[in-house]
């Protein structure tokens, strides 16, 4: 008899606990349900692309409503409220997160925006740094030429004996000409292209990544790589192969050197912003500069891929100076038109500037 009474007491206690938990869960939900329903309505409209139907008050309240729902989910989990409430809040918070913090466009939409003007706008936004790096590029080529012309030993300091191979001071014009032509039947061109892409990508990424040191390492990397070009230009000009060497470089260089120039300019842009942030707070100015430079670098990677293919295939398969100049000149026109003359990108830039997107 006593055992039965005890069992009944335990059952009543358990039932009371369940009822208490249910009441607590109902009270918890009733206190916050209006905010959850408002958040859900906003999220539903935005998910369906009906942003115009969302009032200004709801847009302003959206971040706060999201944080309230996230806090409610945390409390619901810790206090072991009913599973239905927890599941509802998990779904709601996940959907709201994508609306508040998630990507605004699909990958296809982002790529369309990037190529339709985003990349060009970013390059235009760092135009002063591009111009400065171009001046440094010309000076570096001239410096490499003059150093080697005054002392040929500088050639090996700039080019390196392993990289130079047969292209050394004192080589005959025939030997130097052989390095420029008659390579159409070379094997392993795809491997060569991959190696070239890897090397150029490392230089470009370093020039960009080291920009935080006020842009100085970016400039030094640009000088180092272009002084090498000046030294080799001196070597081939001495053998009266200036035009042939120019074509050999142009077929891929108009893309590759342009890419390295942009990466150095991106690094310099970050460094210059850190040194001279202007009227904006340093962190805000640095963040904006980093975003612009990052967009430029996405395009730089694409340019390096194209340059590697041109260097690994087109330069080997096209065995005439005129053909090489034609390919290189065409690529230069394409890049300059896209960055500086294409009407679509110009309108896009003007619109973005009006919206404050390029500030």
N, C-alpha and C positions, 0 to 999 in steps of 0.2 A: 504493500500500500504506500509506504513511504517512498519507495523507488518510483512509483507512478507519479506521485506528487512532484518529486524532484524533476522527472522528465518533462512534466507539464510546465514547470517553472522555467526550465531551460528553453523550452520551445517558445514560451511567452517572451522570454528575454531576447531570444534571437529575432522573433517577429517584431518586437519593439525596436531593435537595432536597425532592422531593415526599413521599418516605417520612418525611423529618424533619418536614415541616410536618404530615403526617397524625398522626405520633406526638405532636407538640406539641399539636395540636388535641384528640386523644384524651385526653392527660394533663390538659389544661385542663378538658375536659368532665367527666372522671371525678372530679377534685378538687372540683368544684362541683355535680355533677349531683344529689346528694342534696338540697341546699338548693333547687335549681330545682324538683325534683319535689314537695318539700314546699310550696313557694310555689304551684305550679300546682294542687295538691290543695285548698289553702285558697281560692284564687281561684275554682275551679270550684264549690265549695260555696256561696260567697257569691253568685256569679252566678246560681245556681239558687234563691237565697232560703233556703238551709239554714243560716242563721247559728247556729241552736242546735246544729248538729252540729260547729261549730268550737270546739275546746277553748280554754280561757283561755290556755294556753301558746302555742297557735298565733296567737291574736289579738295577744298581746303581742309575738310574734316577727315578725308580719306586716310592720311598717315596716322592720325590719332585713333581712328576706329580700328585700323590694323593692329596698332600696338595694344589697344584694349583687348581685342580678340586673342592676340598672342599671349597676353598676360592671363586672360581667362583660361586658356588652354593649359598653361603651366599650373595654375591653381587646381584645375579639374584633374590633372594627372596626379598631383601630389596628394590630394584629398580623396582620391579613388572614387570620384563621382561616377554616375552610371555610364556604361559603355557608349550608349547612344549619344550622350552629350559630348563625350571625348571625341568620338568619331566625327560628329558634326563639326566641332571646332577644328579638328585636324584638317578636314577638307576645306573649310572656309579660310583658315589661315594660309594654307598652301596656295589656294586660288588668289587670295589677296596679295600674297608675296609676289607672285608673277606680275600682278597689275602694278604694284608700287615699285618694286625693285627689279623685276625681270626685264629681258630684252624687249624693246619696243617694236622691232621688226624681225622678220624671218631672215635666215641666212641669205636667201635669194634677194630679198629686199635690201639688205645691207650691202651686198655686192653690187647691186644696181646703183644704189646711192654712192658707193665708193667710186665706181668707174664713171658715173655720170657727172661727177663734179667734186666729190669729197676729197679724193686724192689731189686733184689739181688745186683745190682751195687750200689744202694744207701746205702745198709747196708755195703757193702765192703768199700765204701768211708768214712764211719764213724767208721771203724774197730777199730781204737785206742780208741775211746770213748766207743765202745761196750766192749772191753777188760777191760778198766778201771771200767766200771759199773759191769762187772762180778766179778772183784776182790772185789769191794764194796759189792756186793751181798753176796759173801762167808763170808766176814768179818761181815756183818750185821747178818747173820744167827748164826755165832759163838758168836757174842756179845749178841744176844737174849738168846741163850742157857746159856752162862756164867752168865749173869745178874740174870736169874731166878734160876739157880743152887745155887748161893750164897745167894739169898734172894727171896723166893717164892712170896713175895708181888709184885715184879716186874711183875709177870705174869699178874695181873689185870691191871697194867699200860700199858702193851704192847697189851694185847688181849682185855681187857674190859669185864666187868661182863656180859653185855647183849649178846655179841657175844660168850662168853665162854660157857654159858648155863651149861650143866652137865660136860663139859670138864674143870675141876678145879683141882688144887692140892689137893690131898687127896682122889680123886675119886677112886673107886675100878677098877681093871682091867676089870671086867665084864661090868661095866657101860661105861667105855671108849671103850671097844670093841663093845658095842651096838651102839655107834655113828658112827662106821665104816662100819658095816654090817647090814643085815636084813632090808634094806630100799627099796627093789625092788618094794614093793606094795604101795609106797608113791604116793599120788595124787598131782596134781598141779605142776608137774615137769616143764612144759613149763613156768609157771609163775616164778618159782624159777630160771630157766635159764635166763629169761629176767631180773630179779633183779640182778643176778650175772654179766650179761653183762653190765648193767647200772653202777654198782659199780666199776667194773674193768676199764670200759671206762673212768669214771671220774678220777680215779687215773692216768691212762695213759695220758689222755689229760692234766691234771694238770702238770704232770712231763714234758711234752713237752712244754706247754704254758709258764711255769715259767722259762724256760731255759734262757730267756733273762737276768735274774738276775745272769749272769755269771755261770749258771748251778748249783748253790748252792741249790735252792729249789728242783731241780730234784733229786739230790743226797740224800737230806734229806727224800724225799718221798720214794725213793728206800730203804733207811735204815729202815724207819718206818715199811714198809710192810714186809720186809724180817726178821727183828728182831722178829716180830710176829710169823713168821714161825719157827724161832729158839726156841722160848718159847714153842710152841706147840709140837715141836719135842722132847724137854726135857721132857714134860709131858708124852707123849706116850712111850718114851724110859724107863721111870721109871716103867711103867707097862708091860715092855717087849713086846711092840707092835710096835717096831720101823719099822720092815718090813711092817706090815699091814698099819701103818700110811703112810709109804713111797709110797705104792701102791695106797692108797686113794688120796694122793696128786699127784702122777705121772700121773694118768689117764687124768688129765686136766692141771696139773701144768707145764708139759714140754712145753705146748703151752702158757698158761697164763703167767707164770713167764718169758718165753722168750719174750712175747709181752711187758710186763712191763719193762723188761731189755732194749728192743729196744727203747721204748718211753723215758726212762730216758737217754739213750745214745744220742737220737736225741736232747733232751733238753740240755744235756751237750755239744754237738757239737756246738750248737748255742752260748751258753754261752762262751765256750772256744774260738770260733772265734771272738766274741766281745772283749774278753780280749786280745787275741793275733791274730790280723788279718793277720800278716805276711807282705809281701811286697805289697800286694794289698791294695787299698783304703778300709777304714772300711766299707762303705756302699756296695761296690761291694763284699767284702768278706762275709759280713753278708747276702746279698741277695743269693749268691751261697750256703751258708750253710743252709739257710732257705729252699731253693728248695730241697736240698738233704734230709733234715729232714722231709719235708712235704711228699715226696714220701715214706719214711720209715713209716710215720704215717698212710698213706692210707693202707699199708699192716698190720700195727698193729691193725687197726679196724677189718680187716678180721680175724686175728688171735684171737682176743677177741670174735668174734662171734662163731668161732669154739670151743674155750675154754669153752664158756658158754654152748654150746650144749653138750660137753663132760661132763662137771660138772653137768649139770642138768639132763642128760639122761644116758650116758654111766656109770658114776660112781655109779648111783643108780641101774642100771639094771645089771651091771656086779658085782657079789657079791663075787669074789675071788681075793685074792692078786695077784696071778699069771696073771689072766686075765687083771687086772688093769695095772700091770707093762708092759704087752705086748702092750696094747693100748698106754700107755704113751711113752714107748720106741720106738714104731713104729713112733709116731708123732715126737719125737725128731730126729730120723734118717731122716725123711722127711724134717724137717726144716734145719738141718745141711747140708744135701745133696744139698738142693736148694740154700742155702746161700753160701756154701763154697766148694762144690765138683761137682756140676752138670756141665758137660762140656759145655752145651749150654750157660749157664749164664756166664761161665768163658770166652768163646770166645766173647760173647756180651760185657762183661766188658772191655776186651782188646781192642776191636774195638772202644768202646766209649772213652777209655783212649787215644787212638791214635788220635781221633778226637778232643780231648780236652773237651769231654762232662762230665768228672768226675773231672775236675780241680776245 
